[in-house]
Structures are given as C-alpha cells and as structure tokens.
C-alpha cells in the first residue's frame, strides 16, 4: 500500500482536488422550478407501480398524451429523496459531478498529469456546469455523453477496441433517463465515421482514413446505439420526439434555458471564454488539428450558440481530446504542496458555506398562498408558468407548468397571450373561464385584473397575487 501511494502520489492528490472541487460546487446547487414536478411524477410512479404516459397534473389536459421522456430519472430522484431525505439533491448533484469529472480524468490520467498547470486551468473551466447544478436529468446526460465520447475515441485509437459493446447500455439508460437528447448516441458515431472516410492533410487540418475494421465497428456503434432507443414507454415516437422538440418555435422562444448564447449578456461570457481558450490551444499547438476534434469543436460550438442549455457539451467533447495538443511538462517542485493547498481551500470554502445550504425545497409560493388555494379548491386556475411545478408539488392542479413540450400543442400560446395581454387575451380568458388566477404581483395581467369587475383580489404578498372569480 505504501509503495502504491508513493508511486501514485500525484494521481491521488489530483483525485482529492476533484473531490474537493465537487464539494465546493455544492455551494451553487439550486432548487430549479422543474424539480418539483419531476419529484412529484417520480412519487406517483413509485406509489402506483406504473410509468406515466398521460398527464395527471393539469386540470385542462388531464388524460392527454405526455412524452414522459425523463420517467426513469424521476423515479431515481424520488428514490434518492426517500433514501437521503433533504440531503438528496446534494448527494445526487455531487455524485453526478464526481462521476463526470472522474470519467474524464481517470480515462486520460496520463495526459492530465503530463501538464499540471493546464490540467488545473481545464478543471477551472468546468465551472460551465455550475448553472446546471440542479436535480435534473441533464447531469446524467453529461456523464453518458462523456462515456460515449471516450468509447468512440478508444475505437479511433484502437481498431480492436471492445468497449463499443457498452453502447447499448448507454443508449438504454439515456433514452429513459433523458430521452430528449438521446439521439446523440447514434449521431456522434456518424460524425466519427464521416471524419475517417478519407485521408487528407490541408493547412492546419489533417485526418486519417480508418481501416475497414474500424469503419465496420463504427457502423456497428450506430446500430448498437439506435436499437435500444426503441426500448422505452413511447416506442419509435421517442426517436422522433427530440427533433420535433427542437423545431418547437413557441417553446424555444419563450423558455430562458432554450435561449441562444448572446454576447450582449455578460453572464454568457463564461461560454465564449471557454470556446476561445479551446480554439486558441488547438490552433497555436505545433500539432496538426485532427478533423474529428475540429468537428466535435464545431458541434459543441453550434449547440452552445443555439441554446445555453448545451454549454457543457463543448467542454465534455473536448475533454477527451484537448490534451493531444498540450505539450508535456515535468511537475514543478512543490506541485504536491499546491494540490494540498487547493484541496484545503476548496474544502474550507465548502465547510464555511454549509450553514447556507438549502436543505429544504425553495418556496416558490408562500405557505399562506398555498393554504388559501387548498381551502378555496380552484377547479380552473390560471397560474404563472414558474409557479406550476411548485403547485403540482403541493397537489394543486395547474393550467401550465415546466412541461412546455406538452403544453405547446394545446395551451402554451394561449398562456403567453393572456399573460402578456396580447390582442386576443379577453377572448381567451372567457374561453377557459378561469375561477382563480395566481400570478406575480408586478405584472400587466395583475393590473388588468385589479381593474376588472369580474375578479376580486383575495390575497397578495411581496411577490404573488391571487384573484377569484366573483
């Protein structure tokens, strides 16, 4: 044991840095609005021993078909809650973060340890994940992408690789945990095939032609990835669902996490800085840029520009190849000491912030407002979009919630027209004949209802107003 520790001291210290970094990241964990309907769906499925494929949370759409493409995640989340109580969200996010970083580092430990300063810079760049530290299926998706990219690169470097036979398991988990992005399991192998169909050397770019064995195995990767996608509660519909989702202009334009990256927003600079650093190190390297690396860079860039929810993809894609372009550097004297200092600083920061961790779900709507609604028992409530998940969590049927893919076919546009008082809002209010409204106190709709003699204000606090039909 002593010999192992002595021979692998640098490796062990770097893993300690990773663990302490993941603990430090827990400071930024939040209860995002979608958490509430996710865990409620998981609770229902566990208690009723069924998989939800029809809506049960909306008074307006009860019984309508619902693409519950995250059903397995919701069961996992609820199981975590039952097992770990109020700590479940932190244990889930910590576990996902650690597995993700280890999946990158352990597979490429020799490359990471050949240039410690850059490895620390690269680890720092993983702050791109901080906005996504939530109890949502995206974190598991990041892990599955990382494993898939590693397997595809292993075949790239070794035509005899047998790791491709793990792809069906990745595909099966992916389509049931976060089906909305699971098509990547066969799209990424297609990208690898394209980059190995021919050999060329042009300026800074180069590519090699794969052997017949490699090409056949990449084709097999596509098949191994695609077939398990059909094993889900929705069958083949699940394969086409992500493409329909990406073409849903109403949903894409209205939901913040689907918004494109914007240089005018300073909060988006984290993504652009990471893109620039990756680009810089690839192009200043003395080595030629492999076509597959460049294509993965472009794929990550495109997805990240298209939507902020895809920011981490470029980091994951490039984590498996960026060190190809980094020069080897002997560990500087005192590297072990620096690792220890970093570990201690991260752990101390985490410990100091433990009292500020939110061990109970954030109250999106006050207890008084919830109690009033339960007493009133609304049958046709109009609720603000961000309140929907929490109302479901409190067993109140909603008009809309975070499942925008469900509502966009039916009433999402109507919701927006009413909330923003678009030209037909009066007709829509009459159409649905709402008996209650729960909306932000400071909103145009609230002002309208204050002046409308058909509704009466029955509750208000600093954030929320509730109106009742007279």
Order of alpha helices (4+ residues) and beta strands (2+ residues): alpha-alpha-alpha-alpha-alpha-alpha-alpha-alpha-alpha-alpha-beta-beta-alpha-alpha-alpha-alpha-beta-alpha-alpha-alpha-alpha-beta-alpha-alpha-alpha-alpha-beta-alpha-beta-beta
